[in-house]
Amino acid sequence: MNEGAPVMYHANGEFSPGPMYMMPGGDRQRQYQMDTLSGGERSRGGGSPGRLQGATRRWQQRRDRQHTYRTDNRAFGYDSDDSSLSSNASGSNKSADKGEGTSRERNNAGTGPAQQGNYSREWRPRRREQHTRQRRVLPDRYPNSSYSFQVKFTPDDLLNGSKWDTLSQEIWDKFVKSQQTEETFRRKMNLWKYLYVNIRNIFPRYGLYVVGSTMSGFALDSSDMDLCLYVRPLDHLEPRAHALLHLNYILTYIKSFDPADFGLAELIQAKVPILKLRDPRNGLQVDLNCNNLVGIKNTTLLNNFSKMDWRVRPLVALAKLWARAHDINDARRRTLSSYSLTLMVIHFLQCGTSPPVLPPPQLARARPHNRCTLAELFLNMLRYYADFPYATMAVSVRAGSRVPLPRPRPWKLLCVEEPFDLSNTARSVYDPETFEKIVATFRSSYQRLAAGLRLADAWPAPDR
């Protein structure tokens, strides 16, 4: 009988009730049940559930393999792949094309026919799949982030036993009560997530970013939320027309999916178009612009300034509340915007005090420490802008000093330089009467506050 031919016999053992095959396998014989190997009837143990009845299976002799363990013959720390074995057996390995020869050929060199069935595997590292899909930003990135701007503890050097303590304490108390709380921040982020998910469902290529005082740390609890809609710009379309086009898309879509809440949305066609939305459920006002990427940059800049000194945020908050009380904090009414007021406070802390509280953006943070109290800084800021040379100089946070106005003069009455595109953030102040009202408010507030050193002296007198 030829080697490798099966020998069939009838087993009488208790554990092998059916006919058996015996397969040669070296020194020991392997036994298989007859009905397991045949396709006509499944074995009592269940057999193969996916095999059709009547289909016979052809069995071939298995080659003797060298048993290797995990600790032996490992290359690059990876286990072997069966595909490398099959490629070696078929002679399709790429190394054979280069003249290196396969592992089987190397092992068979100088051996007899009896050893041709034994060969070693060629170990190769498994290829790792490279995921080229771009990772998307989850909409829960901001809502789940920690809000570290709400101040809950009084600084140790707020009071120093001088005549300024009462005014400094009043300024601090007003700031703590008016600052943006963590709860308000969460509501804003949930609204952003709601708009983000709904807009991306119909406009998947749009980007929606939270900018402005909400993220810079200078927001009041009553401040609105600024959003920036990013759309890839087109070369053949003017940026303002492109922004109006996409803001109209958003306006139409928002009114369609939520007319009850956002039915009062309004598109303001200014130099920088703004889509104004209001969420009546949370009482939040949203200002949405399109492709105003400067807002993303200056948000990061202001965020850095807010962390340099603990007195920066109280002074900015107080300046906004003071200007709102005097009706000079509304760009739609040709007065100062909140962003312009923030830049004016930072500029004063750069060059209106000695030594400076804040450095220019390009300089290191190491500087002499200014020990002025909140009361002194607020009073000196009112005097600084009451005597500012508006006709010849501009407020510049970028330079950290006053910069001369160019000739011919591109701006009209008051110039607050944008740190990145060098535009005028106070371009809304173009009416001479409104400009004189702003300057007069700085002067009168300084005179009354210097005389009484009470915060109420800087506020408008109540009507009697």
C-alpha positions, 0 to 999 in steps of 0.5 A, a space after each residue: 500500500 502506498 504511503 499516505 493512503 488511508 486504511 479503513 476499518 470498523 471500530 468496535 470501541 465504545 467511544 468510536 461507534 462509527 467507521 473510522 479513517 486512520 491517517 499516517 502522521 509520523 509515529 502516531 495515527 490520527 483517527 477521524 469519524 467517517 461521518 465527520 469526513 463525509 458530506 452525506 450525513 453530519 456527525 453526532 457532534 453537530 458536524 459543520 453546519 455550513 456544509 451541503 449534503 452529498 458534497 465529499 471532502 478531499 483530504 490530503 496529507 498534511 506537511 510536517 511543520 516545525 513547531 515554534 513558540 511565541 518566544 522563538 523566531 520572532 521578528 519586530 515583535 509580531 507573530 507570523 502570518 499564514 500568508 507568508 507560509 503560503 507564499 513561500 510554498 508557492 514561490 510567490 515571495 517578492 524576495 525571490 524576484 529579487 534573486 534572494 531566494 525563498 526560505 524553502 529554497 535555502 533550507 532545501 539546499 544540500 538536503 535530500 528528498 526526505 527533508 524536502 517536506 520540512 521548511 521554516 517560515 519566513 517571518 514578516 511583520 504584519 502591516 498596520 492599517 493606516 487610517 487616512 480618514 480625517 478625525 472630526 471634532 466632536 460637538 461635545 468638545 466645548 460643553 464638556 470642557 471646564 470653565 475656569 474664568 468664574 472667580 470665586 475667591 478674593 485676591 489677597 492684595 485687593 486691599 492694602 489699608 489705603 484710602 482706595 480700599 473702599 472703591 476697590 472693594 466696590 469694583 470687585 463686588 460689582 465684577 463678581 456679581 456681573 461676571 459670566 457664570 459657569 451655568 451661563 457658559 454651559 447654556 451657551 455651549 449647549 446652544 452652540 451644539 444645537 446650532 452646530 448639529 442642525 447646520 451640519 446636517 444640511 451643510 456638512 462643509 460648514 464650520 461653526 466656531 465660538 469666538 468673542 468674550 465668551 471664550 476670551 474670559 471678558 464676558 459678562 453674564 448678560 453678554 451675547 454669544 459670538 459665532 463665526 461661520 466658516 465657509 471656503 472662500 471663492 476667488 471669483 466672489 467678493 468676501 462680503 457678497 459671499 458672506 451675505 449669500 451663506 448667511 441668507 442660507 442659514 437664516 432661511 434654514 433656521 426659520 424652517 426648522 425652528 420658526 417658533 424660537 428663531 423666527 425673529 432672526 435678522 440679517 444686518 447688512 453692515 460692512 461685516 454682515 451679522 446674523 442676529 438670533 435669539 433663543 427665548 428659551 435660555 434668553 441668549 442673543 447670538 451674533 453670527 458672522 461669516 468668515 471673519 477669521 480675525 475674530 478667532 485670532 483676537 479671541 486667543 490674544 485677549 484670552 492670553 491678556 486676561 490670564 496675565 494679571 488678575 486686575 485685567 478682567 475686573 477693569 474690563 468688566 467695569 468699563 463695559 458696565 460704566 459705558 452701558 450705564 452712560 449709553 456709549 456702549 452700542 455700535 449700532 447707535 454710533 458709539 463704542 463696541 464692547 470689543 473696542 472698550 476691551 482694547 482701550 482698557 488693555 492699551 491703557 494697562 500697557 502704556 498708561 501706567 508706570 510700570 506697565 501692567 501688561 506688555 505688548 504682545 511680542 514681548 516676554 511676560 517678565 516685567 516690573 510688578 505694578 502694585 496699583 489698586 483697582 481703584 487707582 487703575 480705574 480712575 487713571 484710565 478715565 483720566 487717560 482717555 479724557 485727555 487722549 489726543 484723538 486727532 493725531 494718535 490711535 489706540 494700539 494694542 499691537 504696539 503697546 503704545 500710541 501710534 500716529 495716524 497716517 496722512 491722509 487720515 483714513 479714519 474720522 474721529 476715534 481710532 482703536 486699531 485692530 491688532 491683526 488687520 490694522 482696521 479701526 474697530 471704532 469706525 462706528 463712531 463717525 458722528 461728531 456729536 456722539 464723539 463729543 459725548 463719549 469724551 465728555 463722559 470720560 471727563 465728567 466721570 473722572 472729575 466726580 470719581 476723583 472727588 468722592 472716591 465712590 463708585 456711584 460717582 462715576 455712574 450717571 446721577 439718578 433722575 429726581 
